[in-house]
Amino acid sequence: MIFRGYKFRSLMLLGAVTFILLLTGCQERYQGVQIGAITYSWRSMPSTPEDIIAYCQEAGITELELMSDVVETYAGAPEGPPFPRNFREISDEERQEFRMQREEHAKVVSEWRKTAPTAEKYRELKKMFDDAGINIHIVKFSPANWSDEEIDYAFESAKILGAKGVSNEIGHEACERLGKFAEKHDMVAVFHNHGQPGDPEFKFEDFLAYSPNVMLNFDVGHYFGATGKHPNELIEELHDRIYSIHLKDKTAIDADPPDTNMPWGEGDTPLADILNLIQENQWKIYCDVELEYPVPEGSDAVKETAKCVAYARSLIEE
């Protein structure tokens, strides 16, 4: 089933909302819905803290899921080998060499996390974002495979940055392990899905059962594209265990092409229904733009994120 009704909202309204966002920055919750972004959306652009703050201001964003590369690079983490832009074209020997370099770098960074005096740098970083009026609600350290000492570091660092949650990709071992650390630090471990819900045996409840401090970063686009199910069914059922949502517009499972990221308004994901359900119930769920469709020629990831924010707000009923 394809949900297309919201696509016919006035383009003039979208344009007006975009203009207002860029002019004012829209610092408040919009109609009771907090729309932010994950900094992964700007992976194609420079990502110093100053860059991220400027992107937020241009896109009218005051809430972030912050990727840990921004955090750790600022704190002085050893720089790793650059990812080859032509990775698919290099030889097997070159790929193996790159993997070995990454493994060695991971060992170096692991030791750095255990010994470097990072707390002061993270306090500095928090002040930078606070002064800009930007709240960090999640840090995506993805630490499930780290040592116990490093996982403590992840939660302690996220807390210094003002976040309540540390995020990771969903998995049984990850949920079982990080749930215990979340309890220890009085925080939440937040888990992101890709297309796993397309497996009939997959149940979010099985992962949430590991700890009351395990919550979801529910990616509605991946869920809809993989299952064809309306995300609101799951949101209504598990809203009290959903910490945040990743917003994107994907085509339906039976579309041509199926399960594909599209510019917002050109896919089939029922974004209007999702946002209005959250607004109607005033659920405290962060709704974060994750830009994954190809950036059009002549634009950039920040401009496209601003369009997504404006589009999302245009869908929310007053």
Secondary structure, DSSP 8 states (H G I E B T S, - for coil): ----GGGGS-HHHHHHHHHHHHHH---S-BTTB-EEEEGGGGTTS---HHHHHHHHHHHT--EEEEEHHHHHHHTT--------TTTTTS-HHHHHHHHHHHHHHHHHHHHHHHHS--HHHHHHHHHHHHHTT-EEEEEE---TTS-HHHHHHHHHHHHHTT-SEEEEE--HHHHHHHHHHHHHTT-EEEEE-SSGGGSTT--HHHHHTT-TTEEEEEEHHHHHHHH---HHHHHHHHGGGEEEEEE--B--TTSSS-S-B-STTSS---HHHHHHHHHHHT---EEEE---S---TT--HHHHHHHHHHHHHHHS--
